[in-house]
Amino acid sequence: MTTTKKRIGRPTTTDPRVHRYNFKLTTEENIRFKQMLCKAGLEHNRSRFIVKRIFAEEFVVIKRDPSKTQFIGRLNDFYFQFQKLANNCAPVKAI
């Protein structure tokens, strides 16, 4: 009888990233690097930012405008008010 063990943990990738590089920055370079990260919107993922900059891949910056978020929220509330009205009128139509 052969038993197959169920693999536990992260799935393995076909092309794992095993090569690592280390570099040091001066204070001015570090300030410029952090400004570039903030401008790109990738403050939390430095490694992806560096790889895309080195290999000249295009990275997309998604900026959220709080006023648009508030507008969408109000628009959703307005829609839900109409939905409540339709739900309240449904029993009246049945009579």
BELURVEN-V684759 format. One record per residue. N is the residue number from 0. RES is the residue in one small letter. PHI is phi as a letter, one per 20 degrees, with the letter a starting at -180 (none if undefined). Layout:
# BELURVEN-V684759
n:res:phi
N:RES:PHI
N:RES:PHI
This chain:
# BELURVEN-V684759
n:res:phi
0:m:none
1:t:d
2:t:d
3:t:d
4:k:f
5:k:e
6:r:f
7:i:d
8:g:o
9:r:f
10:p:f
11:t:f
12:t:e
13:t:f
14:d:c
15:p:f
16:r:e
17:v:d
18:h:e
19:r:c
20:y:c
21:n:c
22:f:b
23:k:d
24:l:c
25:t:f
26:t:f
27:e:f
28:e:f
29:n:f
30:i:f
31:r:f
32:f:f
33:k:f
34:q:f
35:m:f
36:l:f
37:c:f
38:k:f
39:a:e
40:g:m
41:l:d
42:e:f
43:h:e
44:n:c
45:r:f
46:s:f
47:r:f
48:f:f
49:i:f
50:v:f
51:k:f
52:r:f
53:i:f
54:f:e
55:a:l
56:e:e
57:e:f
58:f:d
59:v:d
60:v:d
61:i:d
62:k:d
63:r:d
64:d:e
65:p:f
66:s:f
67:k:f
68:t:f
69:q:f
70:f:f
71:i:f
72:g:f
73:r:f
74:l:f
75:n:f
76:d:f
77:f:f
78:y:f
79:f:f
80:q:f
81:f:f
82:q:f
83:k:f
84:l:f
85:a:f
86:n:f
87:n:f
88:c:e
89:a:f
90:p:f
91:v:f
92:k:f
93:a:f
94:i:f
